[in-house]
């Protein structure tokens, strides 16, 4: 599975009411996002797997190399962070499913998007 297929697959696993918002707000980060025409190719390829009625937008931050770290820093300041944090020992004891369990137990997801 390539990157654009993974993006489409991940979005399609989310509740249907959220999908148009997710296709409209794809963020690419990291050094690879700076490759020439990378953003345009992602748009073109994701557009081909998105429903026709959805808008596809891809954003690349001004400094995509550190943007994921900035997101992590922001997340660490949320009051819910201690309940969703997965330690190495948690992961080793419970496996990858601990990540989903902690998120699902801590962050309520509404059935609709307004």
N, C-alpha and C positions, 0 to 999 in steps of 0.2 A: 504494500500500500504506500503510495507516494504522499507527499505533504498535502496536496490539495484534496486528495481522496480522504485523508485523515481529517482534514478540516470539515469537509462535508459530512463525513460519517459522525464525527463528534457532535456537530450541530443537530443532525437528524436524530440523535439519541436523546435530545432535550425535549421537554414538553412542546407540542406543536405551537401553542400561542407565543412561545419565546423565539421560535426559529427565525421569523423575519427580522427580529431585532438583532439576533446573533449574526446572520448573514450580512446585515447592514453595518456591523461594528467589529470587523476582524482586525486585529492588531498583530503586526509582525514585528519581531524584535530579534536581536542578536546580530552578529557580524554578517551572516549570510543574507540578511534582509537588505544589506547595502550593495549587493551585486547589481550590476546594470540590468534594468528592466525586470528585476525580481518582482516588485510590487505589481507591475502590469501583467506579468505572467500568472501570478496568483489570482488576480481579478479575473482574467480570461478563463483560467481553468476551473475556478470555483463557480463562476457564472454558468459553466456547462453542466454542473451537477446540482445547481440550485433550482428550485421551482421558478418558472418564468415570471410569476407575479411578485417575486421577492427582489429587492434591490440588494446588490452586492457592493459593499464598500470595504476597502482595505486601507488601513492607516499605518504609517511607519513614523514613529516618533523622531524628533530631531536628532536624538542620540540613542539609537536603538540598542546599542551595545550594553548600556547600563539600565535601560528601562525596566527589564524584568526585576532587577535588584530594587529599583524604586518601588515597584508594585509590592514586592515582599516586605519592604520597609513599611509601606502604608498598611498592609495587612497585619503586621505585627503590632500595630497600635490599636487595632479594633478590640473592643471589650470581649468579643467572642473568641479571640485568638487562642487563649490558653486552653479552651475546650476543643479546638480543632487541630492543635499542634500534635504532630506525630513524632515521637522520639525514635531514635535508632532502636532502642530496646523494645518499644511498642511494635515497631515494624518487624523486628526479628521474631518476636513472640507470636504475633497475630497474622503476619503476612500483609500483602497489598490491600486486602479487604478492609483493614483497619482505617485506611484513608477515607473510603466511601462511608463507612459506618460513622466515623466521627463527624464528617460533614453533614450527613443525613440526620444525625441526632441533634446537631447544634444549630443548623441554619434552616429555618422553616421556608419551604418553597410554596408559594401560592399557586393555585390552579390556573390562574389567568394573569395576563400581563396587561396593565392599563396604559 
